[in-house]
Every structure is written in structure tokens, then in C-alpha cells.
Amino acid sequence: MANWDLWPVHAFVDALAAAGVKAAVVSPGSRNTPLTLAFAEHPEIAVYSHLDERSAGFFALGLAKSTGVPVVLCCTSGTATANYYPAVMEAFEARVPLLVVTADRPHQLRDVGANQAVRQPGMYAMHVKWALELPVPDGTQELARHAAAMAARATAVALAAPAGPVHVNYPFVEPLMLPPRAELTDAHQISIPSLYRSAQALPDASGVEALYHALQTAKRPMFVIGPQPSAEMGRAVASFCAKHGIVLCADVLSQARFVPGEEAKTQVQYFDLLLTAVGDTMPAPDLVVRFGGQPTSKSMSTFLQHAAKGARVFVADESEWYRDASFVATDVIAGDVLALLRDLAGRGLEPKATWDLYVQAWKQADEAVASVVATFTKAHWFEGAALRSFVAALPEGAQLFIGNSRPIRDLDALASPRPPIVAYGNRGVSGIDGIVSTAFGVAAGRPTEPTVLCLGDVSFYHDLNGLLAARRFSVPLTILLVHNDGGGIFQHLSQAQRQETLGYFTTPHGLEFEEMVNAYGGRFTRVADEAALAEATRQATSRQNGLQVIEVRFDNAESAGLYQRLRQEVEAALRVVMD
């Protein structure tokens, strides 16, 4: 029997839809029954019912990443809410709009021993932009209007720069059956707020003038763009540098790395290896302009710290919450970055002879590294060569999700130039949990585009539950599984100096994943060389049929030696060029 006190929940969901929400990821439970039914009955909201809350959180994260639209994440009370926390943390740090709606027991049942009643209000603490608790619905117009107003405001806050998650805690009393939408009458209709959002604020004119003057007087300018989601912004930065002859170092997740050839003509493709080898002897810039998040490359961050001692460093960010983890910014321009670039381009900025010489110096070194990388990855089969081959075989326009730990570092260092693709990753907190589910969410957001994921075996193990999305939501995903039986990155870190305790970090597990993939209805293929991997990748992305896992196997200890040899050969080639 329907509880008519709950009808304001329909108003809450109506306001979310009116504010632009198009999808809700719902975890099954009892206390969130009113919300689940309201989302299921709304004609403009797609509902994804995900069994595992941690996987659900990351699936919603991926969906919001690929669409740029806030996604609702909804669960019952109790421990279910805590399983969302890793995804909430990533959304906050990566600036992804999420609306986390947790159902709850009424407040009088907290701290008295009631079942499944925990302290949910404010539970995500400093990892959400705003947290609110709605009153228990009582069937009145007043609370319906309040619920609708808070839904509109929560969406606006999630979208406001910098974007991020908002937590809405919604308590309910039994019975929990929501009146069907079809049975609502005129007495249950309220005015839904219309949300008119302004575009990003224009950058301050004095800041633009300061950057323009700095460019006019600079002899060795360099632009650096870190991880950021906008393809338009990525190409705008690349085009600006190409047009004006400015050195560009673009992170693999910047959307500026894989651009058409003419737009990449001043880009230093292999800056990570280059700086690792000879960063202390490369000519330092006298002006640095940074966009996006913290670069993946540790050698780039180190180089910028040293360069800042004699350079002016501008950070251009979408809001006053600018990102500068090295504390080297001398100037910060907050506001619409695209408007900033248009303003600068419209001022008649003229390239200088010293700029051209600076580009030539970096490009000459970059070409030397490119030659070494191409030869080495053809001659040796290791993780970096496999990832490089995998990305090279992807069709134009594909969505590439890159796992953390070694895969993101390998591709940032070794990926070769290619036609445009969209690159994603979870670099807000850089965890290895939820990678599979985030990639499935990305795939669901743009189902017509081939979506691929590359990750290591430990990350894959962490989110095996996420594989259910392929069959449950009919979402196709191709996965490159780099299997070296444990955390290979620790072979490259200081922990490797203590071989007797290294196993505590590499955690070899001895798992075989073929039967697990089969259990989720996937297709499993193991390949052993570059040609087989490229062919398997082309077939999988052209089929776009459910879950397809391509596994490559490597020996952890042997691979560490190959990486060391590659760095040595790069250093030797650069010494010849720079002498």
C-alpha cells in the first residue's frame, strides 16, 4: 500500500531532471525504495541498478566524466553509504559532478541501537562541496517545494567551478512504498525551479594583460598542460602553441597529447624520458604557463620546480581553487581558460626568433628520444611496449581509460603520436580501486564510441565485481590486462632495494583470470607479441561486443631491467645530441 506522505520524493526527482540530471546509479536496498521507484518512473532519467556499492560509485563517476553532467548515486542506509566513499573522494579531487543521495532512518533512531542506523549526515566530511539533510517527507506541499529547491541547488553546486560531489541525506519512515507517478493529481503538482547557470567567469583583464606582457618579453616560453577532461580546451592549448611557436609539454590525460599533426608541431612528445635523463641540462624556460591538474610525470614536476627559480610561472585555472602542488606559481589567472586563450590570440602575439630556437632545441632532443623508443620497443617485449602498441592500434575517436600505477606512467612516457582519441584516468586520488567500474561508466556515457581500458592485474583484481556491468547494462568494453603477477611499480621504487621484503609490496597472487572473465560472460584472449596484440585490439574494437579481455604476461623482475636499459639508451642518445 502506497504511503502518500512520500509523494514529495517525486518533486525532488523532477527538480533533478529539470536541472539537467539524466542518469541515476542505484544500489539495491530497502530504505531507498522511495528514491529508487521515483527514479525508475521518471521518463527522462536512465537508471542503472548496480549490485555492488563500491563499483556503483565508480560507475557513476565514469558516467559523469564522459558526459560532463551530474549523475545521481543512490543507496540505502548503513554501510552501503561508506562503500561510496572512495568514488566520492576521487570525484572531489578530480572535479567530477556527482549527487550522492543516501537514504536514512529518521534522526530519532540514531545513537539508540536501531538497526542499520549510523551517523550519515556529513559523513563525507571534507570530500564534498556541500552536504545537506532533507526532512522526513510528510506529504505537504511545503516539504515538496523544499525538496525540489534543494535538488536544484545541489545540482547547481555540483556543476559550479570547480565541479564536484554534493551529498544529500534523505531520511524516510515506513511504510516505504512510494505512490505511483501515474496516480499523482493536481494537488501533488508544484512549480519546479528553473536553473539558469552562467558560463565560467571571464579572466580578469589585468591578469590577461600581465600574461600578454610576460609573453612579449619572454625568450624561452613553455606551456605545460596536465590532466583535464575538455577536448576543446586541449586542442585550443595545442593550437595556440603551434600557431605561436611555443614549446608544449602535454600530459597523456590532457586531451592535447593526441591531436592532428599540424597542431602538435611544437609538442615535446617524450618529455618524461627526456627530463628523466637530462632534465638538469635542458635549457630552462624563462616563462611557464600551466593548465590542468598536476602532471603525471614526476620528472616534469621536478623540472618545473627547478625552472621556477629563474622563471615566471603562470597558472591558468577555471576557478580560484587553482592547482599548484609544487607552490611555484608567481601569477594565477582564474576563469574561463578558453576565453583567456582567445583574448591572447586576438592581441597579435608575434613569435620571436628566440622562441623558434627554443622549440628547435627541445624538438631535436625529442626526436632523439623518439628514435630510441621506437627501436627499443620493437626489439623488446615488455609492459611499456605492449601499452604503446595497444594505444597505437586504437581507432580514431576511441575512449581510452588508463589505469593507475605503471600503465599511466608508461603511456605518459612512451605513447607515440597518433590521431585523436579521448583519454581518461582517475588521477584525483590516483587509487587502483574502482578502475574497471569507472571505465564501464565512461563507456555507458558514450556508447557509440569504442571504449578501452588498460590496467594491471592488481587493479583488475580489486574491481572484479565491476565486470558485471558488461552483461547487466549491455555496455561493451575492451580491456588490456597487463599481468605481471603483482604490483610491478614497486620494482622501480625504493622498496626494490630490499629484495627480502619486496613481496610485501609487489604482493604476487598467482591468480589466473580467464575463468573469472568467462563467468561474467566475457571473451578472453592471451597474446604474446606486438603483432598479435595489435590484431586482437583491432578486432575487439571493431566488434564492440560485450566484455573483451586481452591479456599480456610479463615477468616483474625481468621488466625492471628492461626499463633501466631503455633509460640508459635514451641518456646516451641525448648526450650525443647535446654535445
Secondary structure as UniProt FT lines:
FT   HELIX           4..6
FT   HELIX           8..18
FT   TURN            19..20
FT   STRAND          23..26
FT   TURN            31..32
FT   HELIX           33..41
FT   TURN            43..44
FT   STRAND          46..49
FT   HELIX           53..67
FT   STRAND          71..75
FT   HELIX           79..83
FT   HELIX           85..94
FT   STRAND          98..104
FT   HELIX           107..109
FT   TURN            110..113
FT   TURN            115..116
FT   TURN            121..124
FT   HELIX           125..127
FT   STRAND          130..133
FT   HELIX           141..159
FT   STRAND          165..171
FT   HELIX           181..183
FT   HELIX           186..188
FT   HELIX           205..217
FT   STRAND          221..225
FT   HELIX           231..244
FT   STRAND          247..250
FT   TURN            252..253
FT   HELIX           261..264
FT   TURN            265..266
FT   TURN            269..270
FT   HELIX           271..278
FT   TURN            279..281
FT   STRAND          287..291
FT   HELIX           298..307
FT   TURN            308..310
FT   STRAND          312..317
FT   TURN            325..326
FT   STRAND          331..334
FT   HELIX           337..345
FT   TURN            346..348
FT   HELIX           353..379
FT   HELIX           383..392
FT   TURN            396..397
FT   STRAND          399..402
FT   TURN            404..405
FT   HELIX           406..414
FT   STRAND          422..425
FT   TURN            433..434
FT   HELIX           435..445
FT   TURN            447..448
FT   STRAND          451..456
FT   HELIX           457..462
FT   HELIX           464..467
FT   HELIX           468..472
FT   TURN            473..474
FT   STRAND          477..483
FT   HELIX           488..492
FT   HELIX           494..497
FT   HELIX           499..501
FT   HELIX           503..506
FT   HELIX           514..519
FT   TURN            520..521
FT   STRAND          523..527
FT   HELIX           530..543
FT   STRAND          547..553
FT   HELIX           556..578
//
